[in-house]
């Protein structure tokens, strides 16, 4: 059996995109299809189309939305690497970038304007994401940190992302908590916006805020244990043993310092506001997942979290303006990411600039 699919690069991820009409609606059958086509059970995914890493082992199933408030619905799948598992509990902002560009072309959403707005609903979390796709140039003109290569400009806006999984920005009721793992007590801030995150203070863990990929990898076993305990504290998992590796997203945070990116580019401490080293499943993320960036950006509204007082007010609310705008720049292994946060009486938006590119249109063989 053959199944059509398109391989896209969205931001700093690669994602196989399926039209929902071409794959099973039944979740168990869809899971089996993805495990087989990706070769998920193999750590290198040699007998499948997966990329062998968590940021290249992703899929999205896309359809026209029946809700007039949205143009498309998409279901995100994180396919495991080395296990016969598909995780359905989270969203992926980088893949949303690819979904938006794919939908413009597949569903003929462009109408001759310089840019096309795509209103998207993530079916995993119910999150509302609006993308503005460059349909005038529609060429590879925009680069993002952590990627050597350009793509079509796609601006993303996460609309009212607070509490997407737990119902609260601060699920534990605190801006800062302590968790004890193997006799070590670490300071952790647990927030939920876009995705639930557990942010570990670098100093309390005993690691540099600008750790290299190799240094982060040494802390993966400890970070997995912290994530499991955070999942229970946030109400995501009933017990440590039942916690998943996908959420909450877990990472190390600290103040900005000078460092060199994984691509060999120097970054000055003055270029960004907060240093972040996230995991993607059980490996260091080469940059940062956009949903994690959204959570971090909104968590900066509390100055007593492990992030501290970070971010630059771009347009403070005044008597004539109820809109408060802040800009937060995050330093990651692959480079810096700029997030713009808008907070008003109607809620919040987090805006990010990304890029996407179509890599291949394929027929995947399914056993």
N, C-alpha and C positions, 0 to 999 in steps of 0.2 A: 504494500500500500504506500502511496506517496501523499505527502502533505505539503502544500505550499507554505513558505515562510520567508521572511525578509530579515537579513542581518543588518542591524543598525549600530552605529556608534552614537551614543548620547552622552554628552559631557565626558566623564571619565569612566564610563561603563560601555560594554557591548551587550546587546540584547537581541534575541530572536523574537520577532513580532509575528503573531498569527492573527488572521482574520477569524473572529469567533465562529463564522459559518463553516470553517474548514476543520474544526477540531471538535471533539466530544464536549457536550454540555455537562455531562456527568463528571464530577470532580475526581472520582477514583480513576475513571478511564483517562481523563486528561493528565492526571499525575503519572499514570503508567506510560502514556505516550511521551511525556517529557523525560522521564527517567531513561527510557529506551533511546530516544533520539539524541539526547545529550551524552549518553554513556556515563550516567551519573555515578555508578558504583565504582568506577575506576578513578583513582586519584589524579590521573592525567587525562581522563576522558578521551582516550585514544580511539575507542570504538563508538564515537559519537561526535556531535558538532559543538559540544561544550568547549570552552576555552581553557579549562584546567585551573582556573582561579575563580574566587567568589565574585569578582567584578566582571567576569566574562562568562558566567554561567547563570544567565538570567533570561527570562521570557516575559512577554506581555501578550495577553489575548484581548483584542480590541474589537469593539462593535459600535455602530451608531446608537446613540442613546434614545430610549423611548421617552425620557424625561425632557420636555422642551427647554429646561433650564441648562441643559448640557448638549454639546455636540457629539461627544463620544463617551463611552464607558471603557475602562480598561482594568483588567485583572492582572496583577503582578505575581510572578512566580520566581522565587529564589531556589534554583536547583542546586542541590548539594554537590560537593566535589569529594568523591570517595565514599559516598553513601547513597543508597536507593531511597532518597528522601527529597520531597519538594516542600518548601516552606511557603505558606500562603498568608501569613499573619501580618505582613508589613507592606509598605509602599516603597518605591524607588524614584527619587526625583530625577536622577540622571536618565533612567529609562523613560520617564515621562517626557523628557526633552525629545527623545527619539520617537516616541509615540505621536507627539504633536506633528512632527515633520512628516512621518509616515501617513498620518490621517489626512493631512492637507492634500497629499498626492493621491492616496487611495480613494478617498471619498469626495474628491474634487471640491474642497472647501474654499479654495482661493477664488476671488472674484475680481482680479485685476488690480487690487489695491497694493500699495507698497508692502503692507504686512497683513497677515491674516490672524485673527484671534480664534483660538481653539479652546472651548470651555470643556474641561475634562473632569470626570468623576472617577476616582479610584475605588474600585469595588471591594478591595481588601479592607479599607479603613473608612470609606465614605468621604475621604478628603476631596476637597474641591481645589483644582489647580487650573489656572488660566495661563495659556501659552500664547505668546505673540511671535509668529513665525515670519521671517523675512521672505516675502514672496515676490519682491521686486528684483533683487539680485539672484536669490535662490542658488547661490554659489558658495563654495568653500572659502569664506572670507574672515571668519572669526575663530580665534584660538582660545583655549582655556588652559589654565595652569595644570601641569601634569600630563599633557598630551602634546606630542610633536605632530602637528598637522592641524588643519583648519576645517571648519564645517559651516553649515548654514546657521545664521544667528537665530537663536530661540530664547526669548526672555520669558522666565517663569514667574508666576505670582501664586503663592500659596495663600488661600483665602481662609481666614479664621481657623488656623491650624491647631489652636490650643486644645489639648485634651483629646486628640484624635483617637487614642487607644484607651486611655483610662478615664477620660472625662474631666481632667484637671491638669493645669500647667505644672502643679506641684503635687503629685499623687500622694506623697507621704505627709503633706501638710507643712513640710519644712523646706527651706531653701538650701539647707546644708544638714547632712546626716553623717553618722559614723557607722561603718561596717567592719566587723572583725573577721579576718580570714587567716587561718593557720597561725594564730597568735599575733597577727599584725592588724592594728586598727588604722583604717584609712578614712580620710574625709571624702565624702561623695555627695554630689548634688544630683537629684533624680528629677528630671523634667519630662514633660510630654507635650510636644507641639510638632506636627509633621510626623514624628516618630518618637517613641519613648527612649530616653537616653539616660545612662548612668555615667557621670563625669567624675573621674577620680583625680584628686589633687596630686600633682606630680611629686611635690615635696613629701607628702605623707606616704607615698609609695616608695620613695627613695630613688627616683629616676629623673633625668633631665626633662624639662618641659619641651625641649627640642630634640628628643631622642631620635636616633637613626632607625631605619627599618629593622636592622639587626638587633638593636637594643630593645625595641618594642616587642620583637618576636620572643625575646627571653621572658617577657612578662605575660605572654599569652595565657599560660596555665593559671596564673594568679588572677588575671582579668576575667577569665571564664568563671572562676569561682565567685568573684565580685558580682558579675552579671547575674548569676543564678540567685544570689542573695538579694540583689536589687529587684529582680523579677518578682520575688515573693513580697518584698517591702512595698512595691508599687501595685500589687494586686494583679499582676499579669500571670503569675503561676501560683498554684496552690501549695507547692513545695519546691525545695531546691532540686530534688531529683526529677521533677516534672518540668523544670525550666528549659526553654529552647535556646539554641545558640544564636538565633536571629534577633530577638528583642528581649530586653532593651538593648539598643546599640550602646556599646561601652567604649570608653576612651580615656586618655590621659590629657589633662589640661594644665596650663600654667602660664606665667607671664611671657611676653615676647622676648626673644633673644636672637642674636645673629645666628644664622645657620645656612647650610647649603642644601638645596633641594635634591631629590633623587635623580633629577636630570642634570645636576651639576651647576645649577644657577644660584648665585649668592642672594640671600634675603637679609635685609637689615631689620633689626628690632623695631626701628621707626616705621617700617612699611606695614605693620599689622598690629592688631590689638590683643589677640590671645592665641597662644600656641595650643594646637590640638593634634593628638595622634589617636585616631579611631581604629577599631577593628572592623573588618568586614567578615562576618561569621567568625572564623578562628584564625585569621591572618591579619597582619597590618594592612589597613586600607591605604592604597597608594596616594589618595588625596583625602576626600571626605564624601560620604553620601549626602545628597542635598537635603534629605529629610532630617538628618542629624544636624546639618548646618542651620536649618530652620529652628530646631529645638534650642540650639546653642544661642542663636541670635535673640530669641525671645527670653531665654533664661538670663540674659544680661540685664534685663529690667530689674532684677534683684541684685543689689550691690553686695549682699552678704552671702552669695553663693560661692562655690569654689572658683568660679570665674573671676570674682572680684569686680570692682567698678571699671568696666571696659566699654568701648564704643564711643563714637563721636556724634553728639547731637548735630543734625543737619538742618533742622527747622523746628526749634522748640515751640510747643504750643503757646499761644498768646490769647489775648482777649478777643482777637479777630480771627483766630484759627484754632480749631479743635483737633487738628491733626498734629501728632508728634512723630517726627521722623528721626531715626537714628541709623547711622552707618557703622557696621561692625565688620572688620576685616580679620579673617581667620587664617592663621599660618598652618599649613599642612605639609606632609612629606613632599608633595608634588609642587607646592607653591601656595600662593595666597588666593583666598576667595572673598569677594566683597558681597556682603548682604545688606540690603536696605530694609529696615523695619518701619512700617507705618502703623501707628496705633491711634484709633479714634473712638468716639462713643459707639460706633457701629461694630467695632471689633478690630482685628489686626490683619495685616498682609505682610508677607516677607517676599521680597523681589530679588531675583538672581539672574545674571546673564550667563547663558550657556550656548552650546553649539552642537549640532547633530549632523550626521552624514550617513547616507545609504551606502552599504558596503556590498551587498549581494542579494539578488532575488533567486530563491532556490526551491527545489523540490526535495524534501527530506524523506528518506526511505524508512518506513516504520514496520517493524517485524510484527 
